[in-house]
Amino acid sequence: MDSTKLEMYEGDTGSPGSYVEGEMEVPAGSTRSGQIGQPDFNTLDEPIRATVLRDLKAVGTKFGHVLFPKEKKTLLKEWDLWGPLMLCTFMAMILQGSGSADDVNDGGPEFAEVFVIVWVGSMIVTLNSKLLGGNISFFQSVCVLGYCLLPTTIALIICRIILLAESSDLLFFIRFTVSMVGFVWATYASTVFLGDSQKSGRKVLAVYPIGLFYFIISWLVISHTTN
């Protein structure tokens, strides 16, 4: 801490010519080049490549915390919607080509269906949480719900790989199991991050819509991954 001597002239409230002396402590890390309040770096002068790599690294870090949900405050400190957008777009692209061979549809409705379910569903769940007295912001909740789609996305990829083999009851059971594991994983991860935002007596009311949200998406994965 740096101590700075502060002198104020009391020409209005005190006697003429009198001064008030004191000391003001300024954190040592808050000064840069002699100026108070300057950030450690200026993003306006930062190269585009460095900005993109930094953002991708932040998204990857959040994905890691979803896979191993131990740090509860990670997704809430600096929320973003890049990860949810990438997951939603990827799932929509995969599911749009998963219709039957006799379906002449170009896959447009499936693409829109995923976007509507993910974004509108996450907004409804978030509004429910806010109405129950949740102490996090709207976009923080949408960010967590979107990032926690990662287990469901992984389940979708595994199901599509399984479909490369000849269809059978055993393979359907495996795909069903994989999808349910993704559902449980996504629900658990989201409750870890959002659980503390609700009062103890209302956690069940907040968790139920979250589980329903991920169950619908998981069922969408099962029903659309058919030969």
C-alpha positions as CSV (number, residue, x, y, z in Angstrom):
1,M,0.0,0.0,0.0
2,D,1.3,3.4,-0.9
3,S,0.6,6.3,1.4
4,T,-0.2,9.7,-0.2
5,K,-0.4,12.9,1.8
6,L,-3.6,14.8,1.2
7,E,-4.0,18.5,1.9
8,M,-7.4,20.3,1.5
9,Y,-7.9,24.0,1.7
10,E,-10.9,25.0,3.9
11,G,-11.7,28.4,2.4
12,D,-15.4,27.8,2.6
13,T,-16.0,25.9,5.8
14,G,-13.0,26.7,7.9
15,S,-11.1,29.8,8.8
16,P,-9.2,31.5,5.9
17,G,-5.8,30.1,5.3
18,S,-6.4,26.8,7.2
19,Y,-5.6,23.3,5.8
20,V,-6.8,19.8,6.6
21,E,-4.1,17.3,6.3
22,G,-4.4,13.5,6.1
23,E,-3.1,10.3,4.5
24,M,-4.8,8.3,1.8
25,E,-3.7,4.7,1.1
26,V,-3.7,3.5,-2.5
27,P,-3.1,-0.2,-3.4
28,A,0.3,-0.6,-4.9
29,G,-1.1,-2.7,-7.8
30,S,-3.6,0.0,-8.8
31,T,-1.0,2.4,-10.1
32,R,0.5,2.2,-13.5
33,S,3.0,4.7,-14.9
34,G,2.0,7.0,-12.1
35,Q,-1.7,7.0,-12.9
36,I,-4.4,5.6,-10.6
37,G,-7.0,3.2,-11.9
38,Q,-5.2,2.2,-15.1
39,P,-5.8,-1.4,-16.2
40,D,-2.9,-3.8,-16.6
41,F,-3.4,-3.9,-20.4
42,N,-5.4,-2.1,-23.0
43,T,-7.6,-4.4,-25.1
44,L,-7.9,-1.7,-27.8
45,D,-4.2,-2.0,-28.5
46,E,-4.2,-5.8,-28.2
47,P,-3.8,-7.8,-31.5
48,I,-6.9,-9.6,-32.8
49,R,-5.1,-12.9,-32.7
50,A,-4.3,-12.5,-29.0
51,T,-7.9,-11.5,-28.2
52,V,-9.3,-14.5,-30.0
53,L,-6.9,-16.9,-28.4
54,R,-7.6,-15.4,-24.9
55,D,-11.4,-15.8,-25.5
56,L,-11.0,-19.4,-26.8
57,K,-8.8,-20.2,-23.8
58,A,-11.5,-18.8,-21.5
59,V,-14.2,-20.9,-23.2
60,G,-12.0,-24.0,-23.0
61,T,-11.5,-23.4,-19.2
62,K,-15.3,-23.2,-18.7
63,F,-15.7,-26.4,-20.6
64,G,-13.2,-28.1,-18.3
65,H,-15.1,-26.9,-15.2
66,V,-18.3,-28.3,-16.7
67,L,-16.7,-31.7,-17.1
68,F,-15.3,-31.6,-13.6
69,P,-17.7,-29.3,-11.7
70,K,-15.9,-28.5,-8.6
71,E,-15.4,-24.7,-8.7
72,K,-18.8,-23.3,-8.3
73,K,-18.1,-19.6,-9.1
74,T,-16.1,-20.1,-12.3
75,L,-19.0,-19.7,-14.8
76,L,-20.6,-16.9,-12.8
77,K,-17.6,-14.6,-12.4
78,E,-17.2,-13.7,-16.1
79,W,-20.2,-15.0,-18.1
80,D,-20.2,-15.2,-21.9
81,L,-22.4,-16.8,-24.5
82,W,-19.7,-18.0,-26.9
83,G,-19.7,-21.5,-25.5
84,P,-23.4,-22.0,-25.5
85,L,-23.6,-20.6,-29.1
86,M,-21.0,-23.0,-30.3
87,L,-22.6,-26.0,-28.6
88,C,-26.1,-25.1,-29.8
89,T,-24.9,-24.6,-33.4
90,F,-23.0,-27.8,-33.4
91,M,-25.9,-29.8,-32.1
92,A,-28.2,-28.2,-34.6
93,M,-25.9,-29.1,-37.5
94,I,-25.6,-32.7,-36.4
95,L,-29.3,-33.2,-35.8
96,Q,-30.5,-31.6,-39.0
97,G,-29.1,-34.5,-41.0
98,S,-30.4,-37.3,-38.7
99,G,-33.8,-37.8,-40.3
100,S,-34.9,-40.9,-42.1
101,A,-33.8,-41.6,-45.6
102,D,-37.3,-41.2,-47.0
103,D,-37.6,-37.7,-45.5
104,V,-37.2,-35.1,-48.3
105,N,-37.0,-32.3,-45.8
106,D,-33.7,-30.4,-45.9
107,G,-33.4,-30.4,-42.1
108,G,-34.4,-26.8,-41.6
109,P,-37.1,-27.5,-39.0
110,E,-34.7,-29.7,-36.9
111,F,-32.1,-26.9,-37.0
112,A,-34.6,-24.3,-35.8
113,E,-36.0,-26.8,-33.3
114,V,-32.7,-27.1,-31.5
115,F,-32.3,-23.4,-31.3
116,V,-35.8,-22.8,-30.0
117,I,-35.5,-25.5,-27.4
118,V,-32.1,-24.4,-26.2
119,W,-32.5,-20.7,-26.0
120,V,-36.2,-20.3,-25.2
121,G,-35.9,-23.2,-22.8
122,S,-32.9,-21.7,-21.0
123,M,-34.7,-18.4,-20.8
124,I,-37.8,-20.0,-19.2
125,V,-35.7,-21.9,-16.7
126,T,-33.8,-18.6,-15.9
127,L,-37.1,-16.7,-15.4
128,N,-38.3,-19.4,-13.1
129,S,-35.1,-19.1,-11.0
130,K,-35.4,-15.4,-10.8
131,L,-39.1,-15.6,-9.8
132,L,-38.1,-18.0,-7.0
133,G,-35.7,-15.3,-5.7
134,G,-32.4,-16.4,-7.3
135,N,-29.5,-14.0,-6.6
136,I,-27.7,-14.3,-10.0
137,S,-28.3,-12.3,-13.1
138,F,-30.3,-13.4,-16.1
139,F,-27.2,-13.9,-18.4
140,Q,-25.2,-15.7,-15.7
141,S,-28.0,-18.3,-15.6
142,V,-28.2,-18.6,-19.4
143,C,-24.5,-18.9,-19.6
144,V,-24.4,-21.8,-17.1
145,L,-27.3,-23.6,-18.7
146,G,-25.7,-23.3,-22.1
147,Y,-22.2,-24.4,-21.1
148,C,-23.7,-27.4,-19.3
149,L,-24.9,-28.7,-22.6
150,L,-21.4,-30.1,-23.1
151,P,-22.2,-33.6,-21.7
152,T,-25.3,-33.8,-23.9
153,T,-23.2,-32.8,-26.9
154,I,-20.7,-35.4,-26.2
155,A,-23.5,-38.0,-25.9
156,L,-24.8,-36.9,-29.3
157,I,-21.3,-37.4,-30.9
158,I,-21.1,-40.9,-29.3
159,C,-24.6,-41.8,-30.5
160,R,-23.8,-40.7,-34.1
161,I,-20.7,-42.9,-34.0
162,I,-22.6,-45.9,-32.8
163,L,-25.1,-45.4,-35.6
164,L,-22.4,-46.1,-38.1
165,A,-22.8,-49.8,-37.1
166,E,-25.8,-51.9,-38.1
167,S,-28.9,-51.0,-36.0
168,S,-29.9,-53.4,-33.3
169,D,-31.7,-53.5,-29.9
170,L,-28.4,-53.6,-28.1
171,L,-27.1,-50.5,-29.9
172,F,-30.3,-48.7,-29.1
173,F,-29.9,-49.6,-25.4
174,I,-26.3,-48.3,-25.5
175,R,-27.4,-45.0,-27.1
176,F,-30.1,-44.7,-24.6
177,T,-27.7,-45.3,-21.7
178,V,-25.2,-42.8,-23.2
179,S,-27.9,-40.1,-23.6
180,M,-29.1,-40.6,-20.0
181,V,-25.6,-40.3,-18.7
182,G,-25.2,-37.0,-20.5
183,F,-28.5,-35.9,-19.1
184,V,-27.5,-36.7,-15.5
185,W,-24.1,-35.2,-16.0
186,A,-25.5,-31.9,-17.4
187,T,-28.2,-31.7,-14.7
188,Y,-25.6,-32.3,-11.9
189,A,-23.1,-29.8,-13.3
190,S,-25.8,-27.0,-13.7
191,T,-27.1,-27.6,-10.1
192,V,-23.5,-27.3,-8.8
193,F,-23.1,-23.9,-10.3
194,L,-26.7,-22.7,-9.7
195,G,-27.5,-24.5,-6.5
196,D,-26.2,-21.8,-4.2
197,S,-28.2,-19.1,-5.9
198,Q,-31.5,-20.3,-4.4
199,K,-32.7,-20.4,-0.9
200,S,-32.6,-23.8,0.8
201,G,-36.4,-24.3,0.8
202,R,-36.7,-23.5,-2.9
203,K,-33.9,-25.5,-4.5
204,V,-36.1,-28.4,-5.5
205,L,-38.5,-26.0,-7.3
206,A,-35.5,-24.5,-9.2
207,V,-33.8,-27.9,-10.0
208,Y,-36.9,-29.6,-11.4
209,P,-37.2,-27.3,-14.5
210,I,-33.4,-27.6,-15.1
211,G,-33.7,-31.4,-15.1
212,L,-36.7,-31.2,-17.4
213,F,-34.8,-28.9,-19.8
214,Y,-31.9,-31.3,-20.2
215,F,-34.2,-34.3,-20.4
216,I,-36.0,-32.8,-23.4
217,I,-32.7,-32.1,-25.1
218,S,-31.5,-35.7,-24.3
219,W,-34.7,-37.1,-25.7
220,L,-34.2,-35.1,-28.8
221,V,-30.8,-36.6,-29.2
222,I,-32.2,-40.2,-28.9
223,S,-35.2,-39.6,-31.2
224,H,-33.3,-37.9,-33.9
225,T,-30.3,-40.3,-34.0
226,T,-32.0,-43.0,-36.0
227,N,-31.1,-44.6,-39.2
